[in-house]
């Protein structure tokens, strides 16, 4: 049984919206963050694997750095906030 009533559907995100939200969460953190911390900060009920995938894409794009921390990783912005905004506007 669907959790939506007739004629109602979940809002579909615009292209790149989730990446922007994840990047914003990483950029506003005071220190490098884990996937679980980003997941909790977003509070959207996203799966851990979804957040991991988005962070991996941001690392590949050079927007986020992955730092080895014990057996896992933490993430931090690769650039200053102004540079991030400029780079996002260009893409």
C-alpha positions as a LaTeX table, in Angstrom:
\begin{tabular}{lrrr}
\hline
Residue & $x$ (\AA) & $y$ (\AA) & $z$ (\AA) \\
\hline
Unk1 & 0.00 & 0.00 & 0.00 \\
Unk2 & 1.35 & 3.42 & $-0.94$ \\
Unk3 & 1.90 & 6.13 & 1.66 \\
Unk4 & 0.60 & 8.71 & $-0.84$ \\
Unk5 & $-3.04$ & 9.39 & $-1.51$ \\
Unk6 & $-4.56$ & 9.35 & $-4.98$ \\
Unk7 & $-3.09$ & 12.03 & $-7.18$ \\
Unk8 & $-0.28$ & 12.80 & $-4.72$ \\
Unk9 & 3.33 & 11.94 & $-5.48$ \\
Unk10 & 6.67 & 12.62 & $-3.81$ \\
Unk11 & 8.45 & 15.82 & $-4.84$ \\
Unk12 & 11.21 & 15.09 & $-7.32$ \\
Unk13 & 14.48 & 16.92 & $-6.70$ \\
Unk14 & 15.91 & 19.19 & $-9.35$ \\
Unk15 & 19.09 & 18.00 & $-11.06$ \\
Unk16 & 22.01 & 18.44 & $-8.68$ \\
Unk17 & 19.86 & 19.53 & $-5.72$ \\
Unk18 & 20.89 & 16.63 & $-3.49$ \\
Unk19 & 24.58 & 17.16 & $-4.28$ \\
Unk20 & 24.20 & 20.83 & $-3.37$ \\
Unk21 & 22.55 & 19.95 & $-0.05$ \\
Unk22 & 25.25 & 17.41 & 0.84 \\
Unk23 & 28.00 & 19.85 & $-0.15$ \\
Unk24 & 26.36 & 22.55 & 1.96 \\
Unk25 & 26.27 & 20.22 & 4.95 \\
Unk26 & 29.98 & 19.43 & 4.58 \\
Unk27 & 30.90 & 23.09 & 3.98 \\
Unk28 & 29.08 & 24.40 & 7.05 \\
Unk29 & 30.56 & 21.83 & 9.43 \\
Unk30 & 33.22 & 23.11 & 11.81 \\
Unk31 & 35.40 & 20.06 & 11.26 \\
Unk32 & 35.60 & 17.08 & 8.88 \\
Unk33 & 32.42 & 14.99 & 9.03 \\
Unk34 & 31.51 & 11.34 & 8.59 \\
Unk35 & 28.86 & 10.00 & 6.26 \\
Unk36 & 26.58 & 9.35 & 9.24 \\
Unk37 & 26.98 & 12.94 & 10.43 \\
Unk38 & 26.04 & 14.28 & 7.00 \\
Unk39 & 23.10 & 11.88 & 6.86 \\
Unk40 & 21.85 & 13.08 & 10.27 \\
Unk41 & 22.40 & 16.76 & 9.44 \\
Unk42 & 20.29 & 16.49 & 6.29 \\
Unk43 & 17.48 & 14.76 & 8.18 \\
Unk44 & 15.68 & 13.67 & 5.01 \\
Unk45 & 15.56 & 9.97 & 5.71 \\
Unk46 & 18.26 & 9.34 & 3.10 \\
Unk47 & 19.97 & 5.97 & 3.09 \\
Unk48 & 23.59 & 5.80 & 4.24 \\
Unk49 & 24.56 & 4.42 & 0.83 \\
Unk50 & 22.91 & 7.35 & $-0.94$ \\
Unk51 & 24.92 & 9.87 & 1.10 \\
Unk52 & 28.07 & 7.81 & 0.49 \\
Unk53 & 27.45 & 7.85 & $-3.27$ \\
Unk54 & 26.90 & 11.62 & $-3.33$ \\
Unk55 & 30.06 & 12.24 & $-1.27$ \\
Unk56 & 32.05 & 9.97 & $-3.61$ \\
Unk57 & 30.80 & 11.98 & $-6.61$ \\
Unk58 & 31.76 & 15.24 & $-4.89$ \\
Unk59 & 35.26 & 13.85 & $-4.21$ \\
Unk60 & 35.58 & 12.86 & $-7.89$ \\
Unk61 & 34.55 & 16.40 & $-8.91$ \\
Unk62 & 37.20 & 17.87 & $-6.61$ \\
Unk63 & 34.69 & 19.67 & $-4.41$ \\
Unk64 & 35.21 & 17.55 & $-1.28$ \\
Unk65 & 38.29 & 15.88 & 0.18 \\
Unk66 & 38.18 & 12.39 & 1.69 \\
Unk67 & 40.43 & 11.96 & 4.73 \\
Unk68 & 41.37 & 8.56 & 6.16 \\
Unk69 & 40.18 & 8.34 & 9.77 \\
Unk70 & 40.71 & 4.98 & 11.47 \\
Unk71 & 38.89 & 2.35 & 9.42 \\
Unk72 & 36.64 & 4.93 & 7.74 \\
Unk73 & 36.79 & 8.38 & 6.23 \\
Unk74 & 35.79 & 11.91 & 7.03 \\
Unk75 & 34.98 & 14.60 & 4.50 \\
Unk76 & 35.75 & 18.30 & 4.28 \\
Unk77 & 35.42 & 20.97 & 1.58 \\
Unk78 & 38.28 & 20.99 & $-0.89$ \\
Unk79 & 38.12 & 24.78 & $-1.34$ \\
Unk80 & 37.12 & 27.91 & 0.49 \\
Unk81 & 33.38 & 28.67 & 0.50 \\
Unk82 & 33.68 & 31.51 & $-2.03$ \\
Unk83 & 35.54 & 29.25 & $-4.43$ \\
Unk84 & 32.87 & 26.56 & $-4.03$ \\
Unk85 & 30.09 & 28.98 & $-4.87$ \\
Unk86 & 31.96 & 30.27 & $-7.92$ \\
Unk87 & 32.69 & 26.76 & $-9.14$ \\
Unk88 & 29.06 & 25.69 & $-8.69$ \\
Unk89 & 27.83 & 28.73 & $-10.59$ \\
Unk90 & 30.13 & 27.89 & $-13.49$ \\
Unk91 & 28.79 & 24.35 & $-13.72$ \\
\hline
\end{tabular}
